[in-house]
Amino acid sequence: MKYPRPKSAGVGASALAIMAVTVLATTGPASATIARGPGCLDSGVPLSVEENRLGFTLPDDDNPAVPQSRTFARQMIEGGGFQDFGPALIRDLCRTRSLKAATALVLRKGEDLWRDAVRRAQQREPVAGDLPYSDDRPLYWTRLESTAALRQWAPKFRSSAADRTELITTFDRASRGMFDIDFPGGKGVKRVIASGFDPYTLDGGTTGSAPGSVGNNIRHGNPSGATALALDGTTYRTKSGKITRIEAYTLPVSYPEFQRGYLEDTVGPFMRPGPKRVDASITVSQAGGAVFNLEQWNARYHGVSLGNDNFRPCAAVNGVPQIAVNNNECNASVVERWGGPRNFSLTEPPQWTAATLPVAEMIKANTGASIPRPPGDTWPDPSVAFGVVWHTNYTQFPDCASTVRVTRNNPPPVEYPPATAPIPPDPGSCSYSGGGGNYLSNESAYRNTLLRDRMGLDIPAGHIHTPDMQHFETDFKPGDATFDAWRLAIVGQTRNLIHVVADTVS
């Protein structure tokens, strides 16, 4: 399908809560349903793995033997001021009488949700709800509440399972800002596109004894998603006086959407020749510690770790990694509309891609000097918030038919330039992990830089791995001052790093 790229501004959902979207625990924390509206929703339709987390509830922080009074999702949705969005969506769905009208509706509503989240993050209007303006989590949970309603919607017209899937996909992509990218054309402005991610690793963590409650990993946010909201549609005047327009979007933490071309469909049109071609394309995700890693080599290998949908295509077998020649799903594939190939090949697309970010300038710029250090920051230099390191390590299969692995440039030196130049992957080797691992952050980096190469572009493109944001003062409260301070610090320094990239664009 060729996805539309609408230009209309749209407005946020109103407070017309004709039908409440109530997420209810059913058989425990592993399942949830949407309360049926009159003749509109069918609560018997199973929800997705991610949507089922709408029913998850944390233990009370003061008394972990009892559950909190609201699900975590409701606290996020209401805390972001989005409590009217779901009911308004259901009201409009119930009035829809054709697939064409439903497609237009979900496209408009998805765009509304993204733009409302961006306005909130950028404080363009009074901030609704009691969560901080910078919190990325309300968007994620409101999106899930909406896709759950779409999944259980009982339309008044005949439609297929494929039609419903397409409606959910359209809403999902629109609510990620993927249809909202609109660069000005011409030579008078520089264009930078950046991605972020959803929260992830939402299962597990510290638990209490409250019946039906879940571990506190459900609280996770993602600073890369918060950065995307903070930067989308903003302008920056470079040191040379040129205006840069920054557009941003967010990616799901699941493999199937990547395999279907989510990233390529979003970024690819702006790497083609034309007046709106991008001058830099950056992917961003969360890693660990108190350091920003600028990833040098990206691996095609993927699928060892579970996505948010609890699916992984390439799990280890008895602790031994699979190799792509035995399980082709261990290597990322590209849809035909973005170059394919149709049939699996170890060498096309290539096993490795490389970043072209201005690493020297990004490190030299001292981007953490203006950022307040959050509580518990462990970076050894107290004059900056976080360090910035050229991350050159990777792991390869020297023989693509053997599970023997070799890791190089590990650990990468903190100093730049390094005393010894890093060794690149061997020609003919197969990838196991890039500097950013073999999860979806690495995959976003791989696909983005592969697009750059296939389009024949000589632009800055690469991946920024941020520090870990998940620092809380308590076990079960949804947020606190420390958590917020880490998010603000990471977003602030990521913004500075992206601005440095803009400064280097000729």
Secondary structure, DSSP 8 states (H G I E B T S, - for coil): --------------S--SS---EEESSSTT-EEE---TTTB-TTS---HHHHGGG---B-SS-TTSB-SS-HHHHHHHHTT-TTHHHHHHHHHHT--SHHHHHHHHHHHHHHHHHHHHHHHTTSS---SSS-TT--HHHHHHHHHHHHHHHHB--SS---HHHHHHHHHHHHHHTTTTT------STTEEEEEEEEE-----S-SS--SSTT---GGGG---HHHHHHHHHTTEEEE-TTS-EEEEEEEEE-SSHHHHHTTHHHHHHGGGTSSSTT--SEEEEEEE-STTEEEEE-EEESB--SS--TTS--S---BTTB---TTT-GGGB----GGGT--SS--SSSS-SEEE----HHHHHHTTTTTTS---TT---S-TTSSSEEEEE--EEEESSTTS---EEES-S--SSSS-SS------TT-EEEEBTTBTSHHHHHHHHHHHHHHHTT--S-EEEEEE------SSSS-S--HHHHHHHHHHHHHHHHHHHHHHHH--
